[in-house]
Every structure is written in structure tokens, then in C-alpha cells.
Amino acid sequence: MTRRVLITGATGGVGLVLAERLADDYEVIQHGRTPKNPEQEKVLRTADLSSYEEVLALMDGVDTVVHLAGSASPESSWDDVLEANIVGFRNTLEAAREAGVRRFVFASSNHAMGMYDRDEQWPVYPHHLPRADSLYGVSKVFGEALGRFYHDEYGIDFIALRIGWMSENPGETDVDLLHAMWLSPDDTEQVVRRAIEADVTFGLYYAVSDNPNRRWDLTNTMLELGYRPKDSWTEQPGAVVPGGAEAPDDWPKGS
């Protein structure tokens, strides 16, 4: 049977890539706020994640949730992350459990560990203690912890991807740290597919491309998920490779 995959936040940058590219192999259910293309105008589900009943209605027949929805800026306020990234995330995870969803793929973030980046304490490994650099990062630490509980208590598969900076054009910035954490659209597709399909049932995994200045360990992402990054920001048109630049003093502002 074709797996039914619910993508929450399918109108964001990552969501748009996945909604288009996963449709050939899965029955994709798209959720979001405002349609971004003619296809989404026809199919988009607009449930309010703060309403548990609306979220539960999205889960009918779903095998896997790819949860991207939420406040996405590291400069988000407490009110923003509370409603979208904490209450909304809990509602989505609980609705998935109640509906019998098998697997939950959570879009976490490098910002869950961003203080290591601010202090230039590299490399960063998945087993390091969380050190969020913002309230947004704190909300991602919360999501990882709640997912661990739901896996241990209820047996739902929970895969957290600490996604770096996904962009079509890494040359739009000259910040070395963003180049280091760049994740190409092709590698985005690959790592999410692996998160959906891999035999592992729980894990925290960095998701960045094969950048030569990468500071985050991909060993478990490669061994356990089978991810093989193909792209590097240095191979993109117009790339200029500097020496290892320091992290901005105001990191993560503007990231």
C-alpha cells in the first residue's frame, strides 16, 4: 500500500519542496495556512494546530507525519513559540498517537544547540547536551524531549532532524556559519525520505549538506538513516570559499 504522509507546514520553504517531490511515492496530505501555488489551492488542509480536534481530523489513515509547521524564526517571541511550537506541536504529536500514526518526523533545528555555535565550541555532536540559542531553539529542545517521551511511553517512531539552513541559493548570504549549515533542496528531499523509510525507531540527527566547513557531526545520520549528502555550497555558482570565519557576535540574530 502507498503510505499516506501528512506534511504540516507544507506552505513553507521546506514544505513546498517536500510536497512536490514526495508525491511520486507517497499519498501526500498538505497542511498549511495560505496556499502558495494552484495545486495547494485545491488540496491544502488549513487546520489550526492550537485546536486539537482540527488536528486530529488531519490524521485519518496517516502512516507518517512530517511536522514542519510552527514559528520558524530564531527571533520569535515567547507567545509565538508557545502557541505554535509547544501547544501546536503537542497537539500534533498527541493526535498522531491517538490516530495510530506509526512514525513522526520532527523538523528540529540547529538552534537547539546554537550556543555551541555562538561560543565556537565545535564540532557539535548529537549526544551533546542541548544548548538553545533562542526561545525558538528552546521550543525545539522541548519537541525533541516530548518526542522521546512519546516514543518510550507509547512506542511511536520519532525521528528528529536538526535541519540547517535550506535555501535554493546559498550565495544570497556571505555569513560563513550559514554556508556551513546549508542544506540543499536535493539533500532535504533525501534526508526526509530516509527519515520516513529507515528501520531506526528513534533518533536525533543533524541534516546539512556536504559542506567543507561543516561543524556538525553527521555520522549517525549517515549510518542509521543511510543519508549521503550530495551537495556542497562551494560547488554552487559564484561561491567564494573563505577561511574559517568566526561566528557573528549577535548569533542567531538575522539567521
N, C-alpha and C positions, 0 to 999 in steps of 0.2 A: 504494500500500500504506500502511496505517496504521503510523506509526512506533512502534517499541517503545521506551519511555523507562523507564529504571531510575532510581528515586529512592532513594538511600541516605539513611538518617536520616529516613525518612518518618513516624516517630512523634514528631518534634519539632514545635515550633510552625509553622515554615515548611513542613516536610514535610507536615503534616496539611492545610494549605491547598492545597498543590500537588497532593497525591494525590487530593483531592476534585475540584479544578477542572480538572485536565488530563485527566481520564479521559474526557471527552466527545470529545476529539480525538486522543488517543493511547492506545496499549495500555500502560498504566502497570504496572510491576513495583515493588512496595513492599518496601523493606528496612528493618529496624529491630530493636530489642531486645524491647520489650514492646508488644503491641497496645494501641491506645488507643480502639478502637471495635469494634463487632461485625463490621464488614467486614474490618478488619485481622486479626481472629482467624481469618478464613477464608483470607486471601491472603498475610499477611506472611511474607517470607523473612527468616530470622534468621542469616544467615552472620556469622561472626566475622571482622572485617576484618583482624585480625592473622594469619589463616590464608589464604595466597594461594590454595590450592586451593578453599576455600569461596567466596572472592570470584570466582574465575574461573567457578565454576558459575553465578553470577548473570548472566553476560554473554551467554548463548545468545540469538542473534538480536537483541541490543540495538543500536539505532541511536544513541541518545544517553544518556549518563549525566548525571544531575543530582546532584552529590555534595554532600550536606548533612551526612553523618554525621561525628561526631568530638566531641571535647571542646569545649564551646561557651562556657565562661566565661573572661573575661579574667583571672580569678584562679586558673586551672588550674595545677597543679604541672607540673614538667618530666616526671615519669613519665606523667602524664595525656596531655600533648600528644605525647610521644614515641610512645606506643603507638597512640593514636587518630588524631592529626593528621599524623604523619610516616610511621610504618610503615604504618598503615592506609591513608593517602592514597596512598602509593607503591604498595601492593598493588592498590588500586582502579584507579589510572591504568595500571599495567603490565598488569593483567588486561584492561582495556579495549583496550589496544594489541594484546595477543596475540589477542583475540577479534575484532579488526577493527571495533571500535566507531568510528563516524565522528566523533562530536562529544562533548566533555566539558565540561560546565558546572560550574564550581567555585564553591562558596559561600565566597568570601573574606570579608574584613571591613574595616570602617573602622579596626579596631585594628592593621592592618598599617601604618597611617600615624598612629597615635594620639598620638605625641609632638608632632606639629604641633598637635593639639588641646590637649594639656596646656599647651603653650607659647603657645597662641592665635596661631599663625602661619598665619592664614587669609587668603585662600582656599587650599584644598588641591586640587592638580591631579593627574590620574592619572600624569603623567610625572615628578612629584617623586620623589626617592629615597625608598625605604622607610624608615620610622622607627617601628618597632613599639613599642607601649607596654607590652608584657607578653610572657610566653612564648607565650601564645595568639596574640598578634599575630605573633611570630616564626615560629610554625608556619604562619601564613597567607602570610607572605613566602616561606617555603620552598615552599609549594604553588604559588604564582604562578611562582617560578623553575623548579621542576621541570616545570610545565606548559609554560613557554616552551621548555624543552629538548625535551620530547616533541613539541611542535609542529614545531620546527625539525628535529629528528633523524628523526622518524617520520611527520610530516605529519598527525597527528591535530588536528582543530579543538579549540581550547582557549579558552574564554570564562570569565574570572574576574569575578565580580560582587562588588564590595566592599559587602556588604549592611549597611545601617544597623541601626536598631532596629525590628524588626517587632513590632507589637502591635495587638490589636483596639482598645485604648483608650489613646491617648496621655495622657489625663488621669490615669492611675494614678501618674504621677510629676510633680514640679514642677522637674525638672532641665532647664534650658534647652538644654543640649547634646544631651540625648536627644530633646527635641522637635525640634531642628534636624535630627537624623538619622533621624527617624521614617519608616518605610516601611509604608504601609497594606497590608492583605491584597489589595485590588484591584490596587494598584501592584506588589505582589510577584508576583502572577499575571502581570501584563502584562510585567514586565521579564524574567521567566524564559521566557515564551513567545517573546519577541523574541530572547533568547539562544539558544533552540533553533532558531529559524527564520531568523535574519538571515544574509545572504550572507558577512559577515566571518568569517574563519577563526581569528583570534587577537585578543585584546584584554583590557585591564584597565579595568573600568567601575564607577563608583560607582552605587549603587542606593538612592536615597532618594526620598521623595515631594516634592511641590511646596511645601515649607515656606518661608515668607518669611525665616526666619533660617538657611537652609541655608548651610553653609560649604564645600561640596564640589562641584567642577565636574562637571556632567552633560553637557557639550557633546558629548563623543564617545559617551556612552550614547544621546543623542538622535539624533545624526547617523548613527552607524554601526549601532546596533541598532534605531533607529526608536522608541525609548521616549518616551512622552509622559505624564509623571506627571499624575494627575488629582486627587489628594487633597492636603490640607494639614491639619496638626494644628490649625491655628487655626480650621478650619471644623467641628471636632468639638464635640459638646455639652459645654458647660461650659468651653470653652477660654478661658484668660486670657493675653493676649499681653504679656509684659514687655519692657522694654528689653533690649538685648543683654547678657545676663549673662555673667560670666566663667566659664571652665572651673573645675570643682572642683579644689582643690589636690591631692587624692588621686586624680585621674583615672588609670586607669579603675576604681578600686575601687567595687564596687556597681553597675557598669553592665551 
